[in-house]
Amino acid sequence: MSRRETDFSEPALIRAAQEDSSRFGDLYERHVDHVYAFIARRVRDRDLAEDLTSDVFHRALTFLPRYEWRGAPFGAWLLRIAANVVADKGKQADRERPLPDPEHLPDPDEASLEDSERRAQLFRLVAAIPADQQRVVLLRFTEDRTIREIAAELGRTEGAVKQLQFRALKSLRARLGESDG
């Protein structure tokens, strides 16, 4: 048995798939469950999640020759593709959704000016925290990502991501308290 046949490291599997696309199945088997779970949590429709998972791996296979190993998990690259596929599907659904009847739209005067100001203030405060904390907050609370997903994407441990989130929230609470005072 050659060294190549016994080398199951992720970089080796990627190189093998780049050289021979029929070897992509090894990467697929290693990551399909995680990608499917990631998508299923976002679309909450089994058939759609299966279709989108298929799209992710089709795109991954298409772009695999251009993929460069940089030490980050291959799964993080797949999750980025999955996030894009889900976002594209959401945009498509928005384009296909009919516009609401103007008679049933809320009165703009009913919108809370205070709420809008509070949100704007929060965005300014988030923009003022360190970039790594900002990224964690945005991924966690605007993209509804799990700690594990964020860790994979950022190439950090889950503990490090939790610590970044803790520091960011502590800083935001303090700054929010200062601005309210």
C-alpha positions in Angstrom: 0.0 0.0 0.0 1.4 3.4 -1.0 1.8 6.4 1.4 -0.8 8.2 -0.7 -3.5 5.5 0.0 -2.9 5.7 3.7 -2.7 9.5 4.0 -6.2 10.6 5.1 -5.3 14.1 6.2 -7.6 16.8 5.0 -4.9 18.5 2.8 -4.1 15.1 1.2 -7.8 14.4 0.5 -8.1 17.9 -1.1 -5.0 17.4 -3.2 -6.3 14.0 -4.4 -9.7 15.5 -5.3 -8.0 18.4 -7.1 -6.0 15.9 -9.2 -8.9 13.5 -9.7 -12.5 14.7 -9.2 -13.7 11.2 -8.6 -11.9 11.4 -5.3 -14.1 14.3 -4.2 -16.4 11.7 -2.6 -14.0 11.3 0.4 -14.4 15.0 1.2 -18.1 14.8 0.6 -18.6 11.9 3.0 -16.5 13.7 5.6 -18.5 17.0 5.5 -22.0 16.3 4.1 -23.7 15.9 7.5 -22.3 19.1 8.9 -23.1 21.1 5.8 -26.7 19.7 5.8 -27.2 20.5 9.5 -25.9 24.0 8.9 -28.4 24.6 6.1 -31.3 22.7 7.7 -31.1 25.0 10.8 -31.5 28.0 8.5 -34.2 26.9 6.0 -36.2 24.6 8.2 -37.5 22.6 5.2 -36.0 19.1 4.7 -36.4 19.0 0.9 -35.0 22.5 0.4 -32.1 21.7 2.8 -31.2 18.6 0.7 -31.4 20.6 -2.5 -29.2 23.4 -1.1 -26.7 20.9 0.3 -26.4 19.4 -3.1 -25.8 22.9 -4.6 -23.1 23.5 -2.0 -21.1 20.4 -3.0 -21.7 21.1 -6.7 -20.2 24.5 -6.3 -17.4 23.2 -4.1 -16.5 20.6 -6.8 -16.6 23.3 -9.5 -14.3 25.7 -7.5 -12.1 23.0 -6.0 -9.3 23.4 -8.6 -8.9 27.0 -7.3 -9.1 26.1 -3.6 -5.8 26.7 -1.8 -5.1 25.0 1.6 -4.2 27.8 4.1 -4.5 25.8 7.3 -8.2 26.6 7.9 -10.5 23.6 7.9 -12.0 22.7 4.6 -15.3 22.5 6.3 -15.1 26.3 7.0 -14.8 26.9 3.2 -17.8 24.6 2.7 -19.8 26.5 5.3 -19.0 29.8 3.6 -20.3 28.4 0.4 -23.4 27.1 2.3 -24.0 30.5 3.8 -23.9 32.0 0.3 -26.2 29.4 -1.1 -28.7 30.0 1.6 -28.4 33.8 1.2 -28.9 33.5 -2.6 -32.0 31.3 -2.0 -33.4 34.0 0.4 -32.8 36.7 -2.2 -34.5 34.7 -4.8 -37.4 34.0 -2.6 -37.7 37.8 -1.8 -37.7 38.6 -5.5 -40.5 36.0 -6.1 -42.6 37.2 -3.2 -45.4 39.6 -4.3 -45.4 43.1 -2.9 -47.9 43.7 -0.1 -51.0 45.7 -0.6 -50.4 49.3 0.3 -53.6 49.4 2.3 -52.2 46.8 4.7 -48.8 48.5 5.2 -48.2 49.9 8.7 -48.4 53.7 9.1 -44.8 55.1 9.0 -45.7 57.4 11.8 -46.3 54.4 14.1 -42.7 53.3 13.7 -40.9 54.1 16.9 -38.3 56.8 16.4 -36.8 55.8 19.7 -36.3 52.2 18.5 -34.6 53.4 15.3 -32.3 55.6 17.3 -31.5 52.8 19.7 -30.6 50.5 16.8 -28.4 53.1 15.2 -26.6 53.7 18.5 -26.1 49.9 18.9 -24.6 49.7 15.4 -22.2 52.6 16.2 -21.2 50.9 19.4 -20.5 47.6 17.6 -18.4 49.4 15.1 -16.3 50.8 17.9 -15.2 47.4 19.4 -12.1 45.5 18.2 -12.5 43.9 14.7 -12.3 40.3 16.0 -15.0 40.9 18.6 -17.1 42.7 16.0 -16.9 39.7 13.7 -18.0 37.3 16.4 -20.9 39.6 17.4 -22.1 40.0 13.8 -21.8 36.2 13.0 -23.5 35.2 16.3 -26.3 37.7 16.5 -27.0 38.8 12.9 -26.3 35.5 11.1 -27.5 33.4 14.0 -24.3 31.2 13.9 -23.4 28.8 16.6 -20.1 29.1 18.5 -18.9 26.0 16.8 -19.6 27.4 13.3 -17.9 30.7 14.2 -14.9 28.9 15.5 -14.6 26.8 12.3 -14.9 29.9 10.1 -12.4 31.9 12.1 -10.0 29.1 12.6 -10.2 29.5 16.4 -11.2 27.3 19.3 -14.7 27.4 20.6 -13.3 28.7 23.9 -11.6 31.6 22.1 -14.8 32.5 20.4 -16.8 32.4 23.6 -14.1 34.7 25.2 -14.4 37.1 22.3 -18.1 37.2 22.6 -18.0 37.7 26.4 -15.5 40.6 26.0 -17.6 42.2 23.2 -20.9 42.0 25.1 -19.2 43.3 28.3 -17.8 46.2 26.3 -21.1 46.9 24.6 -23.0 46.8 27.9 -20.5 49.3 29.5 -20.7 51.6 26.5 -24.4 51.4 26.3 -24.6 52.3 30.0 -22.3 55.2 29.5 -24.4 56.6 26.6 -27.6 56.2 28.5 -26.2 57.9 31.6 
